[in-house]
């Protein structure tokens, strides 16, 4: 086990990924931080939409199966 993270010669912990809270104050964020948050939220929207499509397909399949009987 290494004493230090090889990516950081000073042994600092890796930076945690940014987290965005809905309604959070945005005044203190830089333009690049705002762009990063937008990318995070767009990726989350895409993930949510994909899950919704999957669940809708599952529901349609279940509805079709139970209506046949």
CORGIFEN-V418269 format. One record per backbone hydrogen bond with DSSP energy under -1.0 kcal/mol. NH is the residue of the N-H (numbers start at 1). CO is the residue of the C=O. E is the energy in kcal/mol with one decimal. If there is no record, write none. Layout:
NH,CO,E
NH,CO,E
This chain:
8,5,-1.3
11,8,-2.0
24,21,-2.1
29,26,-1.6
34,30,-2.5
35,31,-2.3
36,32,-2.1
37,33,-2.4
38,34,-2.4
39,35,-2.1
40,36,-2.2
41,37,-2.7
42,38,-2.7
43,39,-2.2
44,40,-2.0
45,41,-2.5
46,42,-2.3
47,43,-2.0
48,44,-2.5
49,45,-2.7
50,46,-2.2
51,47,-2.0
52,48,-2.3
53,49,-2.4
54,50,-2.2
55,51,-2.6
56,52,-2.6
57,53,-2.2
58,54,-2.1
59,55,-2.4
60,56,-2.5
61,57,-2.3
62,58,-2.4
63,59,-2.9
64,60,-2.5
65,61,-2.1
66,62,-2.5
67,63,-1.6
